[in-house]
Amino acid sequence: MRRLLIATILISLLLGACGKTLTSGKTEVTFWHGLSGPLGDTLNEMIMEFNREHEDIEVVANPISSYTALSQKLMASIQAKKQPDIAQVFESWASKYIESGVLASLDELIAEDDDFDEADLNDVYPVFRNSNTFNDTLYSFPFNKSVRAYFYNKDDFYRAGLDPDYFPKTWGEFKEYALKLTRDTDNDGVNDQFGTNFNVNEWQFVNLLHQAGGTLIDEEGRPTLNSAMGVEALSYVTDMMFKDKSVYLVREYEGQNDFLAGVVAMYEGSSVSITHMRQQPINFNIGYAPLPTYRTAQSAVSGANIVIFKSGDRKRERAAWEFIKWFTDTDQTARWSVATSYMPVRRSAMNSDIIVSFLKNNPQYKGIYEQLETAVYEPQTAAWFKARPELKGYLEKAMRDQSSPREALDGAAKKFAELIEEESR
């Protein structure tokens, strides 16, 4: 009797769930992403709001532990032909998916949408439009994009006799400031306060390379990171470490933690770093600044885009596009930016009440946003996804004084070329 009762309850629950699905009339859109913590919380809030506002669509989020895990799960799902409707991806991932023919063309979906036109597309920052266009077709859309930025201790600047509202604008000024901010505060003969610290970071090097006037690859797709400009960019880092001794090497979040602890006066991180730092007590006045520049003001954007996987169900694909369109409209992208410090997707967001109000209270952040006007993007080739960690290994050799900048970059360029060759087979 007890077993019969349990079975009856289970059948009732299942029928109830099925009935809800059948009678709701909603189109379900599955969304895989790799955001967690406060960033994931903000994303979840916005997804819930979208679902409330759209009676006919329900976005169901599936957070994955990391981008590496997300990449692996996506590849497995594609092989099993059970991919989600939408997912975060990087440009180098998208290029492989396009080859496999599993992505829906956003150009085609936009052409079918009476509420999205050329003016909307032109409102998207050019660097984002270009980085998401493959062979003249828009296959992905910018989602959570960031730039590099500097955070600095205004109190340390004041104590060193520096203007706390001015951050160095050039490489030369930055080197001078780093030296002035490196001190032996307890007079024991050992420096305990430093200008800054550097992590082994490919993104930082890519920015320095472009600012020096170089590129990662040439027009023929050949690696050029070991050009004279590349060597100059890496030497700029190693000279501050080994000659000036105003910079020391850190791992992972050590740099951010040392900044919060007052060990360094300046810290370079993603624009999103402040979102994580806000979770910790900050006992000093913090300043925000764009990257110092050199020959150019170019810097590379990073972060993920969003794609729609082909499902054979045009209604689901249109529902997926409806979410992307909503999430990246002027008001939502402005809200997302202020809440997370990711960059807004649209230029019009800079005139929104949300960002105007934010900049009124944080005027120094304006320069960080302005980096989008001269931003560049990293190679779309799948080989770059594999070359990035290889580059990191070679950069670490130079930053540990185990090889010269020239030797390190020659090795990285050779490896990148081999990976490009492998991808072309």
Disulfide bonds with the S-S distance in Angstrom:
none
